Amino acid sequence: MISEPELVGEDGPGSSRDVVSGFDPEQGAAGGRRRSGAAVWAVAGALVASAVWASAVFGYGIGRDGKPDPRGYRVESDSCTAMRLPALTKVLGEQVSEPATELDGIEHPALHRIRCTVAFQTRDTPVGENGTRGSVEFGVSLTAELHKETDPRPEFEASSTLTEIDGSVVERVERVPDLGDQAYLLTLEAGVLRLNVVEGGAVVRLALTGWTFTEDDSDDENGPPDDMAEPDLLAYRAELINDMREVMKALKAG
């Protein structure tokens, strides 16, 4: 059985999401004089409803028609140009080609989506304990979606707290503050570090993948030897977050 991934920065009891209407359950019948009648409850109900609606409009960017606010994002077939990645390029080396557009893009009145990938130059790894020589490769993928009809937040939250993605165990989930409306950094067992961000109707995912291999890997079904360590992707956490900020700005600039 797959256990829950570690969630860093999760809201605890008494957090803002636990406080809905301001009603204090400790102040029941013994909490002072009762206010009479349906009028009080009608006014209270109207205030709560107004507060909830205002929160949806101003906090989450949902308008009167129920559609999410695009927040200035533009997601089109040529949006892969937003994938410049200056911070990761500085630490990983030059990109071997321009970002490639994958074939599973969507251009629909309700949803626009693009997916792009880029690879970095292969680098030699330190020689292993047994004298094994190997190489390390890094790749980055970008998925950007613009939801035009429905709020993507519930699906975003669900997909960002999964225990398994595409057959790979999610080992750690970390909230990233001050990035979009909500942001999660996911560490996957299969050598993937993925940053998910939602802002209004836009959902942006940036994933860093790293793998080590040797010249003999093609003949070895078990992959590289044990003394060839896989790259530590968390070492590039700050660069991934910085590049996500740049990607989001570029998608808004269009």
Phi, psi and chi 1 to 4 in degrees:
 res  aa     phi    psi   chi1   chi2   chi3   chi4
   1 MET       -  137.8 -178.8  177.0   68.6      -
   2 ILE   -85.2  126.0  -60.8  173.3      -      -
   3 SER   -81.0  165.6   60.6      -      -      -
   4 GLU   -66.9  139.7  -68.4  -67.0  -29.9      -
   5 PRO   -68.7  155.0   26.7  -34.5      -      -
   6 GLU   -68.9  127.5  178.7 -176.2   -0.1      -
   7 LEU  -111.3  113.8 -178.9   58.2      -      -
   8 VAL   -95.3  129.9 -179.7      -      -      -
   9 GLY    83.3   23.4      -      -      -      -
  10 GLU   -72.3  143.6 -175.4  175.2   14.9      -
  11 ASP   -64.2  136.9  -64.2  -23.6      -      -
  12 GLY   -99.9 -176.4      -      -      -      -
  13 PRO   -58.6  140.6  -22.4   32.9      -      -
  14 GLY    84.8    5.3      -      -      -      -
  15 SER   -74.2  174.3   64.7      -      -      -
  16 SER   -61.7  -32.2   58.3      -      -      -
  17 ARG   -75.0  -14.3   69.9  177.7 -178.4  179.9
  18 ASP   -85.3  -14.2  -65.5  -34.4      -      -
  19 VAL  -104.7  107.7 -178.3      -      -      -
  20 VAL  -102.1  -53.5  177.8      -      -      -
  21 SER  -116.8   -4.9   64.3      -      -      -
  22 GLY    83.3    1.6      -      -      -      -
  23 PHE   -75.2  128.5  174.7   71.9      -      -
  24 ASP   -94.7  112.3 -173.1   -9.7      -      -
  25 PRO   -66.2  -16.9   23.0  -32.2      -      -
  26 GLU   -75.0  -18.0  -63.0  -62.5  -35.1      -
  27 GLN  -103.3   80.9  -63.0 -176.8    9.4      -
  28 GLY   -94.6 -132.2      -      -      -      -
  29 ALA   -64.8  -27.0      -      -      -      -
  30 ALA   -90.6    8.3      -      -      -      -
  31 GLY   -90.5   20.7      -      -      -      -
  32 GLY   119.2 -170.0      -      -      -      -
  33 ARG   -68.0  140.6  -68.5 -177.6  -61.3  176.1
  34 ARG   -80.1  140.0  -64.7 -178.4 -179.9  177.6
  35 ARG   -91.2  136.9  -64.4 -178.8 -179.3  179.6
  36 SER   -83.5  145.3   65.7      -      -      -
  37 GLY    81.2  175.7      -      -      -      -
  38 ALA   -69.0  -23.2      -      -      -      -
  39 ALA   -63.3  -41.7      -      -      -      -
  40 VAL   -62.6  -46.6  172.4      -      -      -
  41 TRP   -66.0  -33.8  -73.4  109.9      -      -
  42 ALA   -66.2  -43.5      -      -      -      -
  43 VAL   -65.0  -44.1  171.6      -      -      -
  44 ALA   -61.7  -42.2      -      -      -      -
  45 GLY   -63.1  -39.5      -      -      -      -
  46 ALA   -66.9  -39.0      -      -      -      -
  47 LEU   -65.7  -42.9  -69.8  173.9      -      -
  48 VAL   -63.3  -44.4  170.9      -      -      -
  49 ALA   -61.6  -41.2      -      -      -      -
  50 SER   -64.8  -39.3  -62.0      -      -      -
  51 ALA   -65.3  -42.1      -      -      -      -
  52 VAL   -63.8  -43.7  171.5      -      -      -
  53 TRP   -64.3  -43.0 -178.1   85.0      -      -
  54 ALA   -63.6  -38.5      -      -      -      -
  55 SER   -62.3  -40.2  175.2      -      -      -
  56 ALA   -65.7  -40.2      -      -      -      -
  57 VAL   -72.1  -50.3  172.1      -      -      -
  58 PHE   -90.7  -31.7  -61.6  108.6      -      -
  59 GLY   -85.3  -34.0      -      -      -      -
  60 TYR  -117.2   -3.5  -60.3  101.7      -      -
  61 GLY    72.5   31.8      -      -      -      -
  62 ILE  -103.3  123.1  -54.9  -58.9      -      -
  63 GLY   -84.7 -178.0      -      -      -      -
  64 ARG   -60.8  -28.8  -68.7  178.6 -178.5  -88.6
  65 ASP   -84.9    2.4   57.3    0.3      -      -
  66 GLY    82.0    0.3      -      -      -      -
  67 LYS   -89.2  143.5  -63.9 -178.0  179.4 -178.8
  68 PRO   -72.3  150.8   25.9  -33.2      -      -
  69 ASP   -76.2  125.4 -173.0  -17.8      -      -
  70 PRO   -68.4  -14.4   23.7  -33.0      -      -
  71 ARG    55.4   25.9  -56.5  -78.5 -174.5   90.5
  72 GLY    86.2    1.3      -      -      -      -
  73 TYR   -73.7  146.8  -79.0   93.6      -      -
  74 ARG  -130.5  120.8  171.9 -175.4  172.0  -86.7
  75 VAL  -122.7  105.7  176.5      -      -      -
  76 GLU  -131.5 -179.5  -55.7  -67.9  -13.5      -
  77 SER   -63.3  -23.8   58.7      -      -      -
  78 ASP   -99.8   14.3   60.2  -10.4      -      -
  79 SER   -76.7   -4.8  -65.7      -      -      -
  80 CYS   -65.3  -15.5  -75.5      -      -      -
  81 THR   -65.3  -14.3   55.5      -      -      -
  82 ALA   -72.1  -10.7      -      -      -      -
  83 MET   -89.8   67.7 -158.9  176.8  177.9      -
  84 ARG   -86.9  -37.3  -59.6 -173.9 -177.2   96.0
  85 LEU    55.5   55.3  -49.1  178.1      -      -
  86 PRO   -65.1  -38.1   23.1  -33.9      -      -
  87 ALA   -68.8  -45.8      -      -      -      -
  88 LEU   -68.1  -36.9  -75.0  170.6      -      -
  89 THR   -62.0  -34.7  -60.4      -      -      -
  90 LYS   -65.6  -35.5 -175.6  175.4 -179.2  179.2
  91 VAL   -97.9  -23.6  -65.5      -      -      -
  92 LEU  -100.6  -16.8  -62.0  180.0      -      -
  93 GLY   105.0  176.4      -      -      -      -
  94 GLU   -68.1  149.3  -66.7  -60.7  -39.1      -
  95 GLN   -74.0  143.1  -58.4  175.6   21.1      -
  96 VAL   -81.7  -14.8  -62.7      -      -      -
  97 SER  -162.0  172.7   62.5      -      -      -
  98 GLU   -69.5  153.5  -65.1  -65.3  -35.3      -
  99 PRO   -55.7  131.9  -25.8   34.7      -      -
 100 ALA   -96.4  136.5      -      -      -      -
 101 THR   -87.3  125.5  -56.4      -      -      -
 102 GLU   -77.0  166.1  -61.0  -65.1  -46.3      -
 103 LEU   -89.2   -2.0  -61.5  177.3      -      -
 104 ASP   -98.1   30.4   58.3  -13.6      -      -
 105 GLY   -70.5  158.8      -      -      -      -
 106 ILE  -132.1  135.2  -64.6  175.2      -      -
 107 GLU  -133.4   94.4 -169.3  166.5  -14.3      -
 108 HIS  -133.6  151.8 -175.4  -86.3      -      -
 109 PRO   -55.3  -26.7  -28.3   35.0      -      -
 110 ALA   -95.2  -19.7      -      -      -      -
 111 LEU  -156.4  130.7  172.8   65.8      -      -
 112 HIS  -112.9  135.2  -78.7 -163.0      -      -
 113 ARG  -145.3  139.0 -178.0  178.7   71.7 -170.5
 114 ILE  -131.3  151.3   53.5  101.8      -      -
 115 ARG  -134.1  130.9 -165.1 -171.9  -54.3  -86.9
 116 CYS  -132.1  151.8  -34.7      -      -      -
 117 THR  -135.7  152.4   57.8      -      -      -
 118 VAL  -147.1  145.3   67.5      -      -      -
 119 ALA  -115.6  151.0      -      -      -      -
 120 PHE  -107.1  163.5  -69.1   84.9      -      -
 121 GLN   -60.0  140.5  -69.2  178.1  -14.4      -
 122 THR   -68.1  137.8  -58.2      -      -      -
 123 ARG  -122.3  142.6  -66.6  164.9   27.6 -179.9
 124 ASP   -72.4  142.0  -67.3  -25.2      -      -
 125 THR   -96.9  162.0   61.8      -      -      -
 126 PRO   -59.0  149.3  -23.0   32.9      -      -
 127 VAL   -65.0  134.9  177.5      -      -      -
 128 GLY   -72.1  173.1      -      -      -      -
 129 GLU   -60.1  -30.3  -65.1  178.0    0.4      -
 130 ASN   -94.4   16.5  -62.4  -34.7      -      -
 131 GLY    78.8   11.9      -      -      -      -
 132 THR   -74.8  132.6  -52.3      -      -      -
 133 ARG  -104.2  140.8  -66.4 -177.4  178.3  -86.3
 134 GLY  -146.2 -177.8      -      -      -      -
 135 SER  -136.0  158.6  -58.8      -      -      -
 136 VAL  -125.1  140.1   60.5      -      -      -
 137 GLU  -125.0  144.9  -74.3 -170.9   -0.4      -
 138 PHE  -124.7  144.9  -68.2   95.4      -      -
 139 GLY  -141.2  153.3      -      -      -      -
 140 VAL  -129.5  137.0  176.6      -      -      -
 141 SER  -121.6  143.9   64.6      -      -      -
 142 LEU  -121.7  130.1  165.8   67.3      -      -
 143 THR  -122.9  123.6  -57.6      -      -      -
 144 ALA  -125.4  128.6      -      -      -      -
 145 GLU  -125.7  141.9  -61.1  175.1  -12.8      -
 146 LEU  -123.4  107.8 -174.5   58.1      -      -
 147 HIS   -87.7  125.7  -62.3 -107.4      -      -
 148 LYS  -107.9  -14.5  -60.2 -174.1  174.7 -175.4
 149 GLU  -115.7  -36.0  -64.4  -67.2  -26.5      -
 150 THR  -128.2  151.8   57.9      -      -      -
 151 ASP   -69.4  121.4  179.7   11.9      -      -
 152 PRO   -80.9   -3.1   30.7  -35.2      -      -
 153 ARG   -60.1  -49.0 -173.9  176.8  -50.2  -86.3
 154 PRO   -59.1  -44.3  -25.1   36.1      -      -
 155 GLU   -66.5  -37.4 -178.3  179.5  -11.8      -
 156 PHE   -61.4  -47.3  171.8   83.8      -      -
 157 GLU   -63.1  -39.8  -68.9 -179.9  -14.5      -
 158 ALA   -65.1  -44.2      -      -      -      -
 159 SER   -73.5  -20.6   64.0      -      -      -
 160 SER   -87.2   -6.6  -64.9      -      -      -
 161 THR  -123.3   25.9   54.6      -      -      -
 162 LEU   -70.9  155.2  -67.4  173.0      -      -
 163 THR   -92.8  -11.4   57.8      -      -      -
 164 GLU  -151.8  136.6 -176.6  175.9  -58.6      -
 165 ILE  -131.7  120.4  -62.5  175.6      -      -
 166 ASP    52.0   40.7  -63.5  -28.3      -      -
 167 GLY    82.2    0.0      -      -      -      -
 168 SER  -107.7  132.4  177.5      -      -      -
 169 VAL   -69.7  134.7  174.3      -      -      -
 170 VAL   -87.1  113.9  178.6      -      -      -
 171 GLU   -86.5  -29.3  -63.5  179.6  -29.4      -
 172 ARG  -153.4  138.5  176.7 -174.0  174.3   95.7
 173 VAL  -127.1  125.7  178.7      -      -      -
 174 GLU  -128.4  131.4  178.3 -178.6   -0.9      -
 175 ARG   -75.0  138.6  -63.7 -179.4 -169.9  -85.9
 176 VAL  -112.1  115.7 -179.8      -      -      -
 177 PRO   -77.2  158.6   29.1  -34.8      -      -
 178 ASP    58.1   39.3  -55.8  -39.4      -      -
 179 LEU  -140.2  108.9 -174.3   59.9      -      -
 180 GLY    61.2 -155.7      -      -      -      -
 181 ASP   -80.4  -40.1  -66.7  -26.3      -      -
 182 GLN  -148.3  148.2  -74.0 -173.6   -9.3      -
 183 ALA  -148.4  140.4      -      -      -      -
 184 TYR  -131.5  139.5  -67.5   91.9      -      -
 185 LEU  -109.3  119.7 -175.3   69.9      -      -
 186 LEU  -109.9  132.5  -78.0   64.4      -      -
 187 THR  -107.1  119.0  -56.3      -      -      -
 188 LEU  -103.1  147.5  -80.7   66.5      -      -
 189 GLU   -62.0  -29.2 -173.7 -179.5   46.6      -
 190 ALA   -82.4   23.5      -      -      -      -
 191 GLY    76.1   46.0      -      -      -      -
 192 VAL  -134.7  133.8  179.3      -      -      -
 193 LEU  -116.7  116.4 -171.5   64.5      -      -
 194 ARG  -123.8  131.9 -166.5  169.0   85.7  173.9
 195 LEU  -110.9  120.4 -179.6   57.4      -      -
 196 ASN  -109.9  131.4  -61.1  -17.0      -      -
 197 VAL  -134.9  138.4 -179.6      -      -      -
 198 VAL  -122.8  136.7   61.8      -      -      -
 199 GLU  -146.0  111.1 -174.1  174.1   19.3      -
 200 GLY    59.7 -125.6      -      -      -      -
 201 GLY   -90.9    4.2      -      -      -      -
 202 ALA  -100.2  135.4      -      -      -      -
 203 VAL  -123.6  122.5  176.3      -      -      -
 204 VAL  -124.7  131.5 -173.1      -      -      -
 205 ARG  -126.7  129.8  -62.0 -179.7  177.6   91.4
 206 LEU  -125.0  122.0 -160.2   60.8      -      -
 207 ALA  -123.4  130.4      -      -      -      -
 208 LEU  -105.5  128.0  171.2   65.0      -      -
 209 THR  -120.5  139.2  -55.8      -      -      -
 210 GLY  -139.4  140.7      -      -      -      -
 211 TRP  -148.7  147.7   59.1   96.0      -      -
 212 THR  -108.1  141.7  -57.5      -      -      -
 213 PHE  -148.6  160.6   64.0   95.0      -      -
 214 THR  -119.7  171.6   68.3      -      -      -
 215 GLU   -64.5  -23.5  -65.8  179.5   -3.9      -
 216 ASP   -93.5    4.2  -62.2  -30.3      -      -
 217 ASP   -61.2  -28.7  -82.7   -6.8      -      -
 218 SER   -65.3  -23.4   57.7      -      -      -
 219 ASP  -103.1   -0.8  -59.9  -35.3      -      -
 220 ASP  -116.1  109.9 -174.5   -2.3      -      -
 221 GLU   -69.3  -16.8  -64.5  180.0   -4.0      -
 222 ASN   -91.0    1.3  -62.6  -39.8      -      -
 223 GLY    82.0 -161.6      -      -      -      -
 224 PRO   -68.0  157.7   23.2  -32.8      -      -
 225 PRO   -61.8  161.9  -19.5   30.3      -      -
 226 ASP   -63.1  -28.0  -68.1  -22.5      -      -
 227 ASP   -80.7    0.5   64.1  -23.2      -      -
 228 MET  -100.1   96.9  -59.7  -67.6  -64.3      -
 229 ALA   -70.7  142.7      -      -      -      -
 230 GLU   -71.7  151.3  -66.5  -66.5  -20.2      -
 231 PRO   -64.1  144.5   20.8  -31.6      -      -
 232 ASP   -84.4   97.0  179.1   14.9      -      -
 233 LEU   -70.1  -29.0  -63.6 -178.2      -      -
 234 LEU   -62.4  -18.7  -81.0  174.8      -      -
 235 ALA   -65.0  -19.2      -      -      -      -
 236 TYR  -107.6   20.2  -52.3  107.6      -      -
 237 ARG   -59.2  -48.6  173.3 -176.4 -178.1  -84.6
 238 ALA   -62.8  -41.1      -      -      -      -
 239 GLU   -65.3  -38.9  -73.5   79.7    8.9      -
 240 LEU   -63.4  -42.5 -173.5   66.7      -      -
 241 ILE   -66.4  -43.8  -66.5  173.1      -      -
 242 ASN   -62.3  -41.1  -73.0  -22.3      -      -
 243 ASP   -69.9  -31.3  -80.7  -15.7      -      -
 244 MET   -61.8  -41.8  172.0   62.8   88.7      -
 245 ARG   -59.9  -41.6  -62.9 -174.3 -168.3  -81.5
 246 GLU   -66.5  -40.9  -66.1  -59.4  -41.6      -
 247 VAL   -62.4  -44.1  166.4      -      -      -
 248 MET   -62.4  -41.8  -66.9  166.5   65.8      -
 249 LYS   -62.1  -42.7  -71.0  178.5 -176.5  177.7
 250 ALA   -66.6  -37.2      -      -      -      -
 251 LEU   -67.3  -30.8  -71.4  172.5      -      -
 252 LYS   -76.2  -34.2  -72.6 -177.1  177.7 -178.9
 253 ALA   -69.3  -26.3      -      -      -      -
 254 GLY    70.4      -      -      -      -      -
